[in-house]
């Protein structure tokens, strides 16, 4: 849809959006002996526009807010291991796409069933007018271990105690030729951790300032 709108209203169109993920887990909380439902909302990066970079981690349609980590951990047998923006996931461009979000959650009870309903595992959020696409999303069980397993975007799995589910959302697409990006904006991206120096050099080449 964004690509079609760009052909008609290029100054008002937004590059590709990352989509979002709302995994749902359920089981028995051993702390209380009662059933629990763990419902999460995890947001990715928005596409860049003709007038600015894409924002990060905003709800796309129904104005829901981020669920605090403390609320999840108090009401469900889980431990949030990581919740962070991922550098280098927003598409490069004159205006950069918003970065994707990574959230790693460990199960702290005997077993649970999780239903996954993510997106963007196969098709990157498109860039517009020379902007680069955002990075692909990933869903990983037990990342960075010898039990690491890549999961599909839509799946139902049984988790056991100690399993870590990692939701890694894509970044938004970039807008415009990366060669036209303001060097000050590139320097700011590096300083604030949105883009690594290596990726900045790869995407912007000699356009990268010293920081």
Beta strands, then each sheet from edge to edge (+ up, - down):
strand 1: 20-21
strand 2: 24-29
strand 3: 34-39
strand 4: 42-43
strand 5: 78-86
strand 6: 100-107
strand 7: 111-117
strand 8: 138-141
strand 9: 149-151
strand 10: 154-160
strand 11: 164-168
sheet 1: 1+ 4-
sheet 2: 3+ 2- 7+ 10-
sheet 3: 5+ 6- 11+ 8- 9+
end
